[in-house]
Every structure is written in structure tokens, then in C-alpha cells.
């Protein structure tokens, strides 16, 4: 057996999974067909719960270039409609503007620090699995070779070789009714409001906001300076009812300029960047919305774009894929170490597939609401009215951030926090947060006792080889619960308000057994 876990794909999702496995005491192997990290511009940042999840692992500061905690966004958008989030009492929408190349650099550095082996220029060509392992045929710079691995994870993108070789179906829809074009461009400063960044183009009759899908009769226009102070904007258009584009030929800057002219109805005096690149010029016809019918086939598992693809509108891709990795890592490690309770690995599909379906739903809705048609305009006007209610804005913000999910913990829930994300304990405790944060950075399960109740420690005593027990001190009675059991991915397997009572002791015992196996 060459490896316990082999990950095909060295992008953000595969790298994060490798880090999670290594933290859990498993030595994964990454196979990446590219010889060097790609510098081609792709995702422009992280949006949603994943920002807080990376903060738990100590990755927020190297990615953001500043210390935390992460702060929620005051404004966002849904299909170009403004979302004012300033009046929400618990704003769930976090974002971090950082290019994907930098995300991969930070994660690869962390993976190598942890001892992960990364083989670049190694490409999977075939696989065969039996009851004990998966056999992989690999093409490499020094020739082909074969390895055996206990588990194989496909993190190799929308055209996943792993998914195809494993015979996992990828049903969904293709919307090829529009063409998108994007590229880096220099827009004259004289057209930009220095205070707001808005584009004031003579003859247009309106100001266009940055970072927003501006819907116009000719289509949709977006622009944003992804690197503040660089003078270079990412400019993009969406056009419907246009002749089909030949995606086999490279896009030129003149083609981007012509698309902007059609959408705006006037010329935008922009020019190609002269600063060192790489710079983006990309054309795409339509988009796919697809999801695998199973995230697991025997010893083969999928995550990220290998399991689901969708429109990039709203930036949900890395939020979805990287949380797949956080969900899968500790469960796969438990299986390899031999203490996983029955069915634990199957909960990966059970928990993550519904989240992906919601992302496909909301991205398709956003794309449909951008189409230039009178009936779509009426629907947008109605939705804009509904978004005047802060309760509706809160629901949409939770949908976009992926915070509207509550995992089924498979036992008597008994507390409203069970199945939800870890609440911010820093506002409730006076002593113990540093120890909690240290164990969460190490991807350990943590049972936090907020009342100093000895019953909590007594119940958990038989799981201390797998679960860390920490007693924290709370300054007031506003604490979220008396005790909480935090899974390594940041979600609560259990929460209780009275662990001294026999029923609550039983519930904690059940939760420990359900998620962390039989008592030692």
C-alpha cells in the first residue's frame, strides 16, 4: 500500500483536505498534473462561512495579511440587487478578497509544513478499486507507474478524471443561451468617482457601481479593481441572444471592448494593462449546473468541482468546495484510524449534497434574474420590494454565505444549537478561549464545558483519546449553552443546558458515540 489517502488535484480543495488529513495523523499523497502552480487568474476571493472556518485553522491572517477576527460585509448583492446588511443583528456574510493563486500558495506552504507529499506533473490515467484498496495508473515525467491507496479522493475539477473513471453520474443542466467575456483592463481615472469607485460614463445616463452586476438593456456589465491601487480593473459582460461564440479560439482585447460597447450602448475608453501579468482574457458560452448522484462510490470520494459545478455568480465555489474538504477530512481520518462509528463516512454525502443543491438553486436563480426581458424586470422589482424587509435580507445573506444549513446530528437534538456552526464564544467567556482556539487549529474535536460541571468530564472520560475536554469560564448567563461538543469542521454535534441531569448525560453520551465511536 503506497498511501492511505491519495488526492488527485492540488487546487485549494485538495490542498485543504490534505492539511486536514495531516492534522488528523494521516499521511496523504497529492497528485497534480500541472508541473507548477497555475498563475492564470481564476477565483478572486472567498465568500461565506469558509472565511470563518479558515480563521479556526489559523489561515485567515496569512490570507488576509492582517489579524482577525473576520468581519462581515456591510453590503453585498443578489443578482445585482443591493443587499444592505448594516442593520442585521447577526450578519452572516463574510468575504475575503484574495486571488486564488495566493490561496493555493498559502495552502501549499501549510501542507508542506505539515509533511504532505505533493507530486507535480503526475496525472491519473486509470483506476480500479476492489474491497481493500484502489489501484491507480499514473503518468509522470519519468514514466508511468502504479500505486495502491486505501482511499482515493477526486479534487480534480469539473472535468474530473476520477469521477469519470469511477463511473459516477453527473446529472444536471446546461444553459448555453448567453456568452460571458472577462478581462483585465485599465479604465481612465477621470471616469471613476474617487470616493465610491463608480463609473460615470458620459452619455450613459447613469452611474455604474463597482463589484455589482449592473443590468442594462444590452446585458450585464461588471467591473472591479481586485488589487486596490493597481489601476487594473476586472471587466466582464454577459450577453444574451447573440450569435454563438467559438470558444476554441482565444479571445482578444478588441473582442472584450466590442462586448462592453454592445452592453453599455456606448464606448468605454479602456486599454490593456501594461504592468506585468498574468492578465485575464476569457470567453465562455453558457454555464453548467450539475451535481453527482453520490459523493462516494466505495473507496472513491469526490469534492469541490468534481462533485458539483455551477455559475460563479456571487462567488460560492470555494466556500462550497473547501467546506467539503473540512467535512470530509476528519471523517476519512477516523475511518483510517479505525474508530469511525458505522456510517460516518456516508454522512459526508448526506450533509454536503443538500448544501450543493442550494448553491445550484440560488446561482441559477441569480442568472435567470439577470436576463434582459420585461417579465424579468417585473420579477426584480418585486424582489427589490421584498428585500426592503431586513428579515428577507437576512435570509438571502444566509443563503449566499451557506449559513442557513443545520446538519442532522442523528440523535435527539434537544438544543437549538445542535447541528449549527460554533457560536462566537469570545463574547461569552473570560477564560479558556485560547485553549479552545488551539485545539480547533489542530482540527481536534472539542467538548467545551462552560459551567465547570464535573458531569461533563465524567461522561467524556472514555473518549479523551479522540475528544479534548476544556473547561471555560463564563462571565454572565448569556452563554449559548452549558456545554457544547464541537466537531473538527466547526459544527456542533451536541449542545446542552443541564449536563447534571441524567437525560442530558445520556444525550451527551449518545452524541459522543454517534460521531466519535465507541468508548475506549
Helices and strands as residue ranges (DSSP letters): E 3-8, H 12-23, E 28-32, E 45-47, H 50-56, H 60-64, E 75-78, E 81-84, E 95-97, H 100-114, E 117-120, E 123-129, E 134-139, E 145-154, H 161-166, E 172-187, G 189-191, E 199-200, E 207-208, E 214-216, E 219-224, E 232-240, H 253-264, E 270-271, E 281-291, E 296-297, E 300-302, G 304-306, E 308-309, H 317-337, H 347-368, H 374-386, H 390-401, G 425-427, E 429-431, H 433-441, E 445-449, H 454-460, G 461-463, E 467-471, E 473-474, E 483-486, E 492-496, H 502-516
